[in-house]
Amino acid sequence: MRFSYHRHVQAGDSSTTTNSVVGCSKNMYTPCRRQMRNESRRVWSLQVEEGGIVQEVLRKQAGFTKKEISRAKFHPDGIRKNGTRCRVTEKTLPGDIIEILLETETQTSAHLAVNTEVLDILYEDQDLLAVNKPAGVVTHPQGGHYEDTLANQVSAYYAFRQESHTVRPIGRLDKDTSGIVLFAKNQTAAARLQKQRERGELQKTYLAVTEISVKWNDDTKKQEQGEIPVRREPFREHKNQTGNLKNIERTPEHTGQAEEKHKKDVEEKNKVEKFPGWSEIIRRMEEYETTADQDGWTRIDTPMAPDPENRLRMIPTPLGKPARTLYKSLWIGKDNQCFALHLETGRTHQIRLHMATLKYPLLGDPLYGGDQTQLHRAALHAYGVTLYQPYTGEKLHLTAPIPKDIRNLDLG
């Protein structure tokens, strides 16, 4: 078994290890940090700043919840002050060292450790693991996929490292989407990361390469810089008398002279640019990531639900679940466009459907009208994630290299 490292950073450590390989052979294995053999405990240590009783110090200074403190205090040596077990009501002085046992694993995911594929690790510390999922791999076991998922690979990695952890993915990616997936190594870290997601503090940035459909429709809504091109087969909703979705009509748009005129209009209004190269696209994406909470992003707010006629795809409908996506253009070409996107909700196929309804089907997307001439999966990559280390509060920004199949696209 081999584990590929693109980057390996410990929280609070700026050192990195690039493209090193970890394997079963001693010659292949280059440790980047202290090995945690047979370790199933996670102990957090802090130095008291202002004093007070132990419980209040843990809550105010380190952000532990009552439940987390209660779980630790009933465990032998669950909470220690200056190396000695203590009560949560004991007083502390500035400079005292308090240790709290975060978790002892009673269950692991060792039964999943049956996958020997290369695991591409982007970041790891005692609480987090970030990996680069390739397109075509399912995140966790489900129908038809029980031994070939990303969770299987992570479990095998834990087993190789002789670490007892439950596999806890924080979010997931669709099978054909590549990019960053986070895993928490303990229950407390998982809960804190989930809260970050709910508060919008944990944010993923996606890269999408789309078509610019030149089909014209007089009803096309105005957007930022002019008329948005219309998708080849727009969704049309019909409901029966009970208010349920009955079917979806797909009607072709006008062609010929109107198509050519619209293409010219789009080129003129959007100032078509020659593809600047992926380094420049990444630079623009990194710039936009730092301003995701400011003006300039456009929100798509379109509820969605499974297509009653095709269980593999989703449809836009007022009867569906809320779905919100933020997007911003990175580059506009003659036939294609690159977007940066953030998700405010996490629905299956959310970006793919939302971009299709805006008349920008993802290149290669077989379900939502994308051109498959160059690519046979949706050109969607989870490029970056910004989060806070669940215990130290350190802000982390992680990125996953753009995969080869997207880099090799001929975008002019």
Residue pairs with C-beta under 8 A, 6 or more apart in sequence:
1 23
1 24
1 116
1 156
1 160
2 21
2 22
2 23
2 24
2 28
2 118
3 21
3 22
3 23
3 118
3 119
3 121
3 157
3 160
4 19
4 21
4 22
4 118
4 119
4 120
4 121
5 17
5 18
5 19
5 20
5 21
5 22
5 32
5 121
6 18
6 19
6 120
6 121
6 122
6 132
6 401
7 16
7 17
7 18
7 122
7 123
7 398
8 16
8 17
8 20
8 32
8 33
8 121
8 123
8 124
9 15
9 16
9 123
9 124
9 125
10 33
10 124
10 125
11 125
11 126
11 127
11 128
11 389
11 391
11 392
11 394
11 396
12 392
12 394
17 30
17 32
20 30
20 32
21 28
21 30
22 28
22 29
22 30
23 29
24 160
35 161
35 162
36 126
36 161
36 162
36 163
37 162
38 162
38 164
39 162
39 163
39 164
40 104
40 105
40 108
40 163
40 164
40 165
41 101
41 103
41 104
42 101
42 102
42 103
42 126
42 127
42 185
42 186
42 188
43 99
43 100
43 101
43 102
44 62
44 99
44 100
44 102
44 391
45 97
45 98
45 99
46 57
46 58
46 61
46 62
46 97
46 98
47 95
47 96
47 97
48 57
48 61
48 92
48 93
48 94
48 95
48 96
48 97
48 98
49 61
49 94
50 61
50 94
51 57
51 91
51 92
51 93
51 94
51 96
52 60
52 91
52 92
53 88
53 89
53 90
53 91
53 92
54 79
54 81
54 86
54 87
54 88
54 89
54 90
54 91
54 92
54 98
55 69
55 88
55 89
57 92
57 98
58 64
58 69
58 79
58 88
58 98
58 100
59 65
59 66
59 69
62 100
62 391
63 393
64 100
68 100
68 102
68 188
69 79
69 88
69 100
71 78
72 78
72 79
72 100
72 101
72 102
73 79
73 87
73 88
75 101
75 104
76 85
77 85
77 101
78 85
78 100
78 101
79 85
79 86
79 87
79 88
79 98
79 99
79 100
79 101
80 86
80 98
80 99
80 100
81 90
81 92
81 96
81 97
81 98
81 99
82 96
82 97
83 97
83 99
92 98
102 186
102 188
102 189
103 186
103 187
103 188
105 164
105 165
105 166
105 186
107 166
108 158
108 164
108 165
108 166
109 151
109 154
109 155
109 158
109 165
109 166
109 167
110 155
110 158
110 159
110 164
111 155
112 141
112 149
112 151
112 152
112 154
112 155
112 156
112 167
113 152
113 155
113 156
113 158
113 159
114 147
114 152
114 156
115 147
115 148
115 149
115 152
115 153
115 155
115 156
116 156
117 137
117 148
117 153
119 131
119 153
119 154
119 156
119 157
120 131
120 132
120 134
121 129
121 130
121 131
121 132
121 157
122 130
122 131
122 132
122 180
122 398
122 399
122 400
123 129
123 130
123 396
123 398
124 130
125 389
126 185
127 184
127 185
127 186
127 189
127 389
127 390
127 391
128 182
128 183
128 184
128 185
128 189
128 193
128 389
128 390
129 154
129 157
129 182
129 183
129 185
130 180
130 181
130 182
130 183
130 385
130 398
131 150
131 153
131 154
131 180
131 181
131 183
132 178
132 179
132 180
132 400
132 401
133 139
133 150
133 173
133 177
133 178
133 179
133 180
133 181
133 382
134 178
134 403
135 175
135 176
135 177
135 178
135 377
135 403
135 405
136 175
136 176
136 377
137 148
137 149
137 150
137 175
138 145
138 148
138 149
138 150
138 175
139 149
139 150
139 151
139 169
139 172
139 173
139 175
139 181
140 149
140 150
140 151
140 167
140 169
140 172
141 147
141 149
141 151
141 152
142 149
150 169
150 181
151 167
151 169
154 167
154 183
155 167
158 164
158 165
158 167
163 185
165 185
165 186
166 187
167 183
168 183
168 184
168 185
168 187
168 190
169 181
169 182
169 183
170 181
170 182
170 183
170 184
170 190
170 193
170 194
170 197
170 202
171 181
171 182
171 197
171 204
171 346
172 181
173 179
173 181
173 382
174 348
174 349
174 352
174 378
174 380
176 377
176 378
176 380
177 378
177 380
177 381
177 382
178 380
178 381
178 382
178 400
178 403
178 406
179 204
179 206
179 381
179 382
179 383
179 400
180 204
180 382
180 383
180 384
180 385
180 398
180 399
180 400
181 382
182 193
182 385
182 387
184 190
184 193
184 390
188 390
189 390
189 391
192 390
192 391
193 202
193 387
193 390
196 202
196 387
196 388
196 390
200 344
201 387
201 388
202 385
202 386
202 387
202 388
203 292
203 342
203 385
203 386
203 387
204 342
204 343
204 382
204 384
204 385
205 285
205 288
205 289
205 292
205 340
205 341
205 342
205 382
205 383
205 384
205 385
205 386
206 340
206 341
206 342
206 343
206 351
206 380
206 381
206 382
206 383
207 281
207 285
207 330
207 338
207 339
207 340
207 341
207 380
207 381
207 383
207 402
207 406
208 338
208 339
208 341
208 351
208 355
208 362
208 379
208 380
208 381
209 336
209 337
209 338
209 362
209 363
209 379
209 406
209 409
209 411
210 336
210 337
210 338
210 339
210 355
210 360
210 361
210 362
210 363
210 370
210 379
211 335
211 336
211 337
211 360
211 361
211 362
211 363
211 370
211 371
212 229
212 266
212 332
212 333
212 334
212 335
212 336
212 337
212 360
213 229
213 230
213 231
213 232
213 359
213 360
213 361
213 369
214 229
214 259
214 260
214 262
214 263
214 266
215 229
215 230
215 231
215 232
215 252
215 253
215 254
215 255
215 259
215 262
215 359
216 230
216 253
216 254
216 258
216 259
216 261
216 262
217 230
217 234
217 253
217 254
220 227
220 228
220 229
220 230
220 359
221 228
222 228
223 298
223 358
224 298
225 269
225 270
226 265
226 266
226 269
226 270
227 262
227 265
227 266
227 269
228 358
228 359
228 360
229 262
229 266
229 359
229 360
230 253
230 359
231 356
231 357
231 358
231 359
231 360
231 361
231 369
232 252
232 253
232 361
232 369
233 250
233 251
233 252
233 369
234 250
234 251
234 253
234 357
234 359
235 248
235 250
235 315
235 316
235 356
235 357
236 248
236 249
236 250
236 251
237 245
237 248
237 315
237 316
237 317
238 245
238 246
238 247
238 248
238 249
239 245
239 246
239 319
240 246
243 319
244 308
244 319
245 305
245 308
245 315
245 317
245 319
246 308
247 308
247 309
248 307
248 309
248 315
266 272
267 334
270 332
271 332
272 332
272 333
272 334
273 331
273 332
273 333
274 333
274 412
275 331
275 333
275 411
275 412
276 331
278 402
278 407
281 330
281 331
281 338
282 383
282 402
284 330
284 331
284 340
285 330
285 340
285 383
285 384
286 384
288 296
288 328
288 330
288 340
289 340
289 384
289 386
289 397
292 326
292 342
296 328
297 326
297 327
297 328
297 342
298 326
298 327
298 328
299 324
299 325
299 326
299 344
300 323
300 324
300 325
300 326
300 327
300 354
300 357
300 358
301 322
301 323
301 324
302 316
302 323
302 353
302 354
302 357
303 316
303 317
303 318
303 319
303 320
303 321
303 322
303 323
304 314
304 315
304 316
304 317
304 320
304 321
304 323
304 347
304 349
304 350
304 353
305 314
305 315
305 317
305 319
305 320
305 321
306 313
306 314
306 315
307 313
307 314
307 315
312 367
313 349
313 353
313 367
313 368
314 320
314 347
314 348
314 349
314 350
314 353
315 353
316 353
316 357
321 345
321 347
322 345
323 345
323 347
323 350
323 353
323 354
324 343
324 344
324 345
325 341
325 342
325 343
325 344
325 345
325 350
325 351
325 354
326 341
326 342
326 343
326 344
327 339
327 340
327 341
327 342
327 354
327 355
328 339
328 340
328 341
329 337
329 338
329 339
330 338
330 339
330 340
331 337
331 338
333 411
333 412
334 412
335 412
336 363
336 409
336 411
336 412
337 360
339 355
339 360
341 351
343 350
343 351
349 367
349 368
351 362
351 380
352 362
352 365
352 367
352 368
352 378
352 380
353 368
355 361
355 362
355 368
356 362
356 365
356 368
356 369
361 368
361 369
361 370
361 371
362 368
362 370
362 378
362 379
362 380
363 370
363 371
363 374
363 375
363 378
363 379
363 409
364 370
364 371
364 372
364 374
364 375
364 376
364 377
364 378
364 379
365 377
365 378
365 379
366 372
366 376
366 377
367 378
368 378
370 378
370 379
374 409
374 410
375 405
375 406
375 409
377 405
379 406
379 409
381 400
381 402
381 403
381 406
382 400
383 399
383 400
383 402
384 397
384 398
384 399
384 400
385 396
385 397
385 398
386 395
386 396
386 397
386 398
387 395
387 396
387 398
388 394
388 395
388 396
389 395
389 396
